[in-house]
């Protein structure tokens, strides 16, 4: 099976799920990475090192900034001429749009947020979540090529082999577009919870500690600093529920849930989070979930492998100190 893998990047910074998609492609046969945009040589080199057999680079000034029309037209033209069986994308805001527009051009469909692939004879069967993640369905795409997006950390990342090479091909850009990029402003953020292996997440309960004698905002500030210390110790990131973000305790970049990030870390520690369905949708695919909450009946305990009923302001510092001792820090 021949698979195109679209390498999604912004100004040279690659979405890690792109490399995971190469691993999926290799499990079926030949992986052909697609790299669009100016100055793509370093990304092409990395694609080979992550296992791509071939890289098609479309290095053109018309693709310097992402615009759906020329990107979709370029991808569709490459797919029409090379006839891949499957086209994979990492799930991002850009690729949702790009995959949909390309599917229209190619008269096929898109399977979104696929968590598992399997072959049934000659047919590719995808498993994906539906109904806010409450149910998993097995589905197929009747069109060709099959197009699919995969979320971050849904599949293992291939081991990078330094110096590995393959066939490099130059592609032609289709630059016709109805839109023009006049400019943009990028928000700098060190938070990338989508790729974190460990997330320590806080909810409204992080602002609730009467013994401190402080208002909610001041209490939450102390609470999230506490969570941040544990997250840093574990090499992870700080997450939050929508209630914590709406309360102004942390920025939206930390938000996990239906209206935030959907994450799949190895370890998710939910602190003071009751477990509303909108939040559970965003973290239920974590490999191990630990819940810490005063309320023994909080819904989050139904999703957790380990649950601790108690005051997080006592439990988190004790856990942090225990981890420091265990790690020799």
PyMOL commands that set and color helices and strands:
alter all, ss='L'
color gray80, all
select helices_A, chain A and resi 17-28+41-49+61-63+68-82+93-106+193-195+204-207+210-212+216-233+242-246+252-254+277-283+300-303+312-327
alter helices_A, ss='H'
color red, helices_A
select strands_A, chain A and resi 2-6+9-10+13-14+30-36+54-58+86-90+110-111+114-120+123-130+135-139+146-150+167-170+198-202+237-240+267-271+288-293+306-309
alter strands_A, ss='S'
color yellow, strands_A
deselect
rebuild
show_as cartoon
